[in-house]
Amino acid sequence: MPLEHRHALSILHHDPLDTPEHPTEELLTAQGRLGRVHSIEWGSMVDGPGLRCAIFLSGCLLRCQYCHNPDTWAPRNGRLVEVEEVIDRLRPYLRMMSLGHGGVTLSGGEPLYQDRFAFEIFKACRGLGLHTALDTSGYLGDRASEEDLDLVDLVLLDLKSGDPDLYQRLTLKPLEPTLRFARRLAARNHPVWIRFVLVPGLTDPVDNLEALANHVAAWPNVERLEVLPFHQMGQYKYEAMGIPYPLANHPEATADQVRQVVEWLRSRGVPAV
């Protein structure tokens, strides 16, 4: 019986709601057994190595100017599902992910907004022998314990800017929590791919790229830095949601601009791609 129906029946019969027979939504969420999934993308090749299943969780505290998934910001803007259902939906694709040398990536939103749910999913994925990747801004990295991080094979760390002032303007949040998380990952030699969005005229000033390169140089565990071109594919979501889009009509990054930044970063010793 669906959780919502069980919950309704338990109220009708005045049963205690925090027993194993009648767990509440709050209890299941606290245990990490229940969470909100915005969407699932099958066969992704841009969310970590190989052919992957990307699971987008709901909830995010950042408000990045170029975010193309503003519909994932609200914590309750997604379907309420249990970990077991997520895993059941993965099972038909196990062979695909194995042959494609892929795995499961948790993204969002910000997956660490639902940290208990995220790591319970990873624990179950590990039980299936799947490679796990966490796509995160790092802003909520303090929520992840060392034991939690042991369940993550790869961290895709979204570094919006190397400059603290620009980072604050881009996201409305400070950079330091992300840097603190990055330092933790470096101290444990945890595999990391940095992701940096190139927004022409916004994130490409030389001083920002210098700051970015200096940060990455201090983290020997970084295997690569992906320069991702800014695009306008998410603009329609802002219009549908009735909220202003800060970068409406802003020029997209061209392939040549991406190439130039990649070459510049490589000249500074950064493993950019």
C-alpha positions as CSV (number, residue, x, y, z in Angstrom):
1,M,0.0,0.0,0.0
2,P,1.4,3.4,-0.8
3,L,2.9,5.4,2.0
4,E,0.2,8.1,1.7
5,H,-2.6,5.6,2.1
6,R,-0.9,3.9,5.1
7,H,-0.5,7.3,6.7
8,A,-4.2,8.2,6.1
9,L,-5.4,4.8,7.5
10,S,-3.2,5.1,10.6
11,I,-4.8,8.5,11.4
12,L,-8.3,7.2,10.8
13,H,-7.8,4.3,13.3
14,H,-5.8,6.4,15.8
15,D,-2.9,4.0,15.6
16,P,0.5,5.3,16.8
17,L,2.3,6.7,13.8
18,D,5.9,6.1,14.9
19,T,5.8,2.3,15.2
20,P,7.5,0.0,12.6
21,E,4.1,-1.0,11.3
22,H,3.0,2.6,10.7
23,P,6.1,4.8,10.1
24,T,5.4,8.4,9.5
25,E,6.8,10.4,6.6
26,E,8.9,12.3,9.1
27,L,10.4,9.1,10.6
28,L,11.2,7.6,7.3
29,T,12.7,10.8,6.1
30,A,14.9,11.1,9.2
31,Q,16.0,7.5,8.6
32,G,16.9,8.2,5.0
33,R,14.4,5.7,3.8
34,L,12.2,8.3,2.1
35,G,12.9,11.3,0.0
36,R,11.8,13.4,-2.9
37,V,13.0,12.7,-6.4
38,H,12.6,15.4,-9.0
39,S,13.5,13.2,-12.1
40,I,15.6,10.4,-13.3
41,E,17.7,10.4,-16.5
42,W,18.7,7.1,-18.1
43,G,21.8,6.7,-20.3
44,S,23.5,9.9,-19.3
45,M,27.1,10.3,-20.5
46,V,27.7,13.7,-19.0
47,D,27.3,13.0,-15.3
48,G,30.5,11.1,-14.5
49,P,32.3,8.2,-16.2
50,G,30.6,5.8,-18.6
51,L,26.9,5.3,-19.2
52,R,25.0,6.4,-16.1
53,C,21.7,6.8,-14.4
54,A,21.4,10.4,-13.1
55,I,18.9,10.8,-10.2
56,F,17.9,14.5,-9.6
57,L,16.9,15.1,-6.0
58,S,14.7,18.0,-4.9
59,G,15.9,20.9,-2.8
60,C,18.8,23.5,-3.1
61,L,19.9,26.5,-1.0
62,L,21.9,28.1,-3.8
63,R,20.3,30.4,-6.4
64,C,22.9,30.3,-9.2
65,Q,22.2,32.9,-11.9
66,Y,22.7,30.3,-14.7
67,C,20.9,27.4,-13.0
68,H,19.0,25.4,-15.7
69,N,17.0,23.4,-13.1
70,P,15.2,26.0,-11.0
71,D,12.3,23.6,-10.7
72,T,14.5,21.5,-8.4
73,W,15.0,24.3,-5.8
74,A,11.8,23.7,-3.8
75,P,12.3,20.8,-1.3
76,R,8.8,19.4,-1.9
77,N,8.8,19.8,-5.7
78,G,9.3,16.2,-6.5
79,R,7.7,12.7,-6.0
80,L,7.9,11.2,-2.6
81,V,9.6,7.8,-2.9
82,E,11.3,5.2,-0.8
83,V,14.8,4.0,-1.4
84,E,13.6,0.5,-2.3
85,E,11.5,2.0,-5.2
86,V,14.5,3.9,-6.5
87,I,16.6,0.7,-6.5
88,D,13.8,-1.3,-8.1
89,R,13.7,1.3,-11.0
90,L,17.5,0.8,-11.4
91,R,17.5,-2.9,-11.7
92,P,16.4,-3.2,-15.3
93,Y,19.4,-1.0,-16.3
94,L,22.1,-2.8,-14.3
95,R,23.5,-4.6,-17.4
96,M,23.4,-1.4,-19.4
97,M,25.4,0.5,-16.7
98,S,27.8,-2.5,-16.3
99,L,28.5,-2.8,-20.1
100,G,28.8,1.0,-20.3
101,H,31.3,1.1,-17.4
102,G,29.0,3.6,-15.7
103,G,26.9,3.8,-12.5
104,V,24.6,6.0,-10.6
105,T,25.0,9.8,-10.1
106,L,23.0,11.8,-7.6
107,S,22.4,15.3,-8.6
108,G,19.7,18.0,-8.2
109,G,19.0,20.4,-6.9
110,E,21.6,19.7,-4.3
111,P,21.7,16.0,-3.2
112,L,23.1,16.9,0.2
113,Y,20.0,18.8,0.9
114,Q,18.5,15.3,1.5
115,D,21.8,13.9,2.8
116,R,20.3,10.8,4.6
117,F,18.2,9.8,1.6
118,A,21.2,10.3,-0.7
119,F,23.6,8.1,1.3
120,E,21.0,5.4,1.8
121,I,20.6,5.3,-2.0
122,F,24.4,5.1,-2.4
123,K,24.5,2.3,0.2
124,A,22.0,0.3,-1.8
125,C,23.8,1.0,-5.0
126,R,27.1,-0.3,-3.5
127,G,25.2,-3.5,-2.6
128,L,24.5,-3.9,-6.3
129,G,28.1,-3.3,-7.2
130,L,27.4,0.1,-8.9
131,H,29.9,2.9,-9.2
132,T,28.6,6.0,-7.3
133,A,29.0,9.7,-8.0
134,L,27.9,12.7,-6.0
135,D,27.2,15.9,-8.1
136,T,27.3,18.6,-5.5
137,S,28.1,22.3,-5.0
138,G,29.8,21.3,-1.7
139,Y,27.9,24.0,0.1
140,L,26.4,21.4,2.4
141,G,29.4,19.2,2.6
142,D,29.6,19.4,6.3
143,R,26.5,17.1,6.4
144,A,28.5,14.2,4.9
145,S,30.4,12.2,7.5
146,E,33.6,10.3,6.6
147,E,31.5,7.1,6.6
148,D,29.1,8.7,4.2
149,L,31.9,9.7,1.8
150,D,33.2,6.1,1.9
151,L,30.0,5.2,-0.1
152,V,31.0,7.7,-2.9
153,D,33.4,6.6,-5.6
154,L,33.6,10.0,-7.2
155,V,32.6,13.6,-6.3
156,L,31.6,15.9,-9.1
157,L,32.3,19.2,-7.4
158,D,30.6,22.2,-9.0
159,L,32.9,25.2,-8.4
160,K,30.9,28.2,-9.6
161,S,33.8,30.6,-9.2
162,G,37.2,30.9,-7.7
163,D,36.7,34.4,-6.5
164,P,34.6,34.7,-3.3
165,D,32.9,38.0,-4.2
166,L,31.9,36.7,-7.6
167,Y,30.7,33.4,-6.1
168,Q,28.5,35.3,-3.7
169,R,27.0,37.3,-6.5
170,L,26.4,34.2,-8.6
171,T,24.9,32.0,-6.0
172,L,23.8,34.3,-3.1
173,K,25.9,32.1,-0.8
174,P,29.5,32.2,0.4
175,L,32.3,30.2,-1.2
176,E,34.0,29.1,2.0
177,P,31.8,26.0,2.7
178,T,32.6,24.6,-0.7
179,L,36.3,25.2,-0.2
180,R,36.2,23.6,3.2
181,F,34.5,20.5,1.6
182,A,37.1,20.4,-1.1
183,R,39.9,20.5,1.5
184,R,38.3,17.6,3.3
185,L,38.2,15.6,0.0
186,A,41.8,16.4,-0.7
187,A,42.9,15.3,2.8
188,R,41.3,11.9,2.2
189,N,42.6,11.7,-1.4
190,H,39.1,11.3,-2.6
191,P,38.7,11.3,-6.4
192,V,37.2,14.6,-7.6
193,W,36.1,16.1,-10.9
194,I,35.7,19.8,-10.8
195,R,32.9,21.3,-12.9
196,F,33.1,24.9,-13.9
197,V,30.5,26.7,-16.0
198,L,31.9,29.2,-18.5
199,V,29.6,32.2,-18.7
200,P,31.0,34.7,-21.2
201,G,31.6,38.1,-19.6
202,L,30.8,36.7,-16.1
203,T,33.0,33.8,-15.1
204,D,35.8,34.1,-17.6
205,P,37.8,37.1,-16.3
206,V,41.4,36.3,-15.9
207,D,41.4,37.0,-12.2
208,N,38.6,34.5,-11.6
209,L,40.4,31.9,-13.7
210,E,43.6,32.5,-11.8
211,A,41.7,32.0,-8.5
212,L,40.2,28.8,-9.9
213,A,43.5,27.5,-11.0
214,N,45.1,28.3,-7.6
215,H,42.4,26.4,-5.7
216,V,42.7,23.3,-7.9
217,A,46.5,23.4,-7.6
218,A,46.1,22.8,-3.9
219,W,44.0,19.7,-4.4
220,P,46.1,16.9,-5.8
221,N,43.1,14.5,-5.8
222,V,41.4,16.4,-8.6
223,E,41.5,14.2,-11.7
224,R,40.0,16.7,-14.1
225,L,38.3,20.0,-14.5
226,E,35.4,20.1,-16.9
227,V,34.7,23.5,-18.5
228,L,31.0,23.4,-19.3
229,P,29.5,26.0,-21.7
230,F,26.7,28.2,-20.4
231,H,23.5,27.6,-22.4
232,Q,20.0,29.0,-22.4
233,M,18.1,25.6,-22.4
234,G,16.6,26.3,-19.0
235,Q,15.1,29.7,-19.7
236,Y,11.7,28.3,-20.5
237,K,11.5,26.9,-16.9
238,Y,11.8,30.3,-15.4
239,E,9.1,31.6,-17.7
240,A,6.8,28.7,-16.7
241,M,7.5,29.3,-13.0
242,G,6.9,33.0,-13.3
243,I,10.3,34.0,-11.9
244,P,12.8,36.3,-13.4
245,Y,15.8,34.8,-15.2
246,P,18.9,36.8,-14.4
247,L,20.7,35.8,-17.6
248,A,17.9,36.1,-20.1
249,N,19.3,36.8,-23.5
250,H,22.9,36.5,-22.2
251,P,25.1,35.0,-24.9
252,E,25.9,31.3,-24.7
253,A,29.5,30.1,-24.5
254,T,30.9,29.1,-27.9
255,A,33.1,26.0,-28.5
256,D,36.0,28.3,-29.3
257,Q,35.6,30.2,-26.0
258,V,35.5,26.9,-24.1
259,R,38.7,25.7,-26.0
260,Q,40.5,28.9,-25.1
261,V,39.7,28.6,-21.4
262,V,40.7,24.9,-21.4
263,E,44.0,25.8,-23.0
264,W,44.6,28.6,-20.5
265,L,43.9,26.4,-17.5
266,R,46.1,23.7,-18.9
267,S,48.9,26.2,-19.2
268,R,48.6,26.7,-15.5
269,G,48.9,23.0,-14.8
270,V,45.1,22.3,-14.4
271,P,43.9,19.0,-15.9
272,A,41.1,20.8,-17.8
273,V,39.0,19.2,-20.5
